[in-house]
Amino acid sequence: MNIKNLILGFAVIALMFNCSSSSSDDLSNQNPDPDPDPMVKVTYDADIKSIIDNNCIQCHGNPPNPGPTSYTTYTQVKNGVNNIISRIKSTSNRMPPSPNSPLSQTQIDLIEKWKDDGLLEN
């Protein structure tokens, strides 16, 4: 019985030592939190412009092709944000259209947070 307690004690100590490692190597392999930081304001220039440029401009450029909506400027995106959010979240008529990949949830969350933060330009 004493040997079992001794082995159990060593096992617990070994587990505690391995689980309490504070090595920065362990942290570098973790994925960052995909949720936007509620304390950091999302801005068009820093966060949204690249999403629009990489996913929307090919069809919503100037002049827009094929539709009447252009998203080449901050003002155009700001004025169209409700339509943009509606379309990127749509289950029946999602933007960007197939065969393009839909926006990631992180990108959608950033656009929504940008709106909630007051549609800041920079």
N, C-alpha and C positions, 0 to 999 in steps of 0.2 A: 504494500500500500504506500509506503514512503517513496519507493522508486517511481510509482505512478505519479505521485504528487510532484516529485522532482522533475520528471519528464514534462509534465503538464506545465509546471512553472517555467521551464526553459522555453517551451513552445510559445507560451504567452509573451515572454520577454522578446523572443525572436520576432514574433508578429508585430509587437509594438514598435520595435526598432525599425523594421521594414516599412511599416505604414506611416511612420512619423518622419520620413525623410523630407528634408526641406531643400533638396537639390533643385537648382534652377533648370537642370536638364529635364526633370519631370514636368515642369510647368511649360516648357517650350513645346512640348509635343501635344498639348491640349488645344482643342479648337477654341477660338475666342467666342465669347457670348454673342450670338447673332442679333440680339435685341439692341436697338439703339439705346444709348445711355440717356435716361430721362433728364439728366442735368445738362447735357450738351445740346445746344440748339442746332438743328439741321438747317443748312442754308443751300440755296440753289447752286451757287458757285462751287462750294466745297463738296456737296453730296448728290445733288439731283441732276445737274447738267450732264454729268458723265453717263448717268442712266438713260437720260433722254437721247443723248448723242449716239450711244451704242445700241439702242433698241428701237428708236422711233423715227429718227431723222431720215432714214432711207425711204420712208413713205410719207412722212410728215415734214418734209423739207420745204424749201422755198424755191420755186413754187411747189406747193404740195402735190403729190401724186399718190394715189388716185383721188383723194378727197379734198374737201375745202379747208381742212384744218392744218395749219402750219405750227410747228413747235420749235422754231429756230431761235427764239429769243426768250429771255426771262419773262417778259410781259405776256407773251403768248402762252407759255407754260402756266404761269400764275393764273391767267384768266381761264384756262382750260382745265385746271386741276381737278375739279369735280368730275368732269367727263373722263379725264385720264384715269382717275381712281376707279370710277365705275367700270370702265372698259378693261383695265388690267385685272380686275377682280371678277369679271363676268364669267359665268360658267357656260353660256351659250354663244357669246360673241366676243371672246377674249382677244385682247391686244397684248403683244403683237400676234398677228394671225399665224396659223400654221403655214409653212413648215418651220417658222421661227420658234425658238424656245420661249415659253412664257417667262415673265420676270420671276425672280426668286422671292420667297416670302420676305427675306431681309430687304430687298429692294422695294417691295410694296410697303413694308412697314416704314421705311425711310421716307417715302413719298407722303404717306399719311402723317407721319410725325412732322414733316416739313409744313404741311397744311396746319396741323395743330399748333405748331410753333409760331405761326403768323406769316408764312410764306416769305421768309427772309431771303434777300438776294445774296448778301455776303456778310 
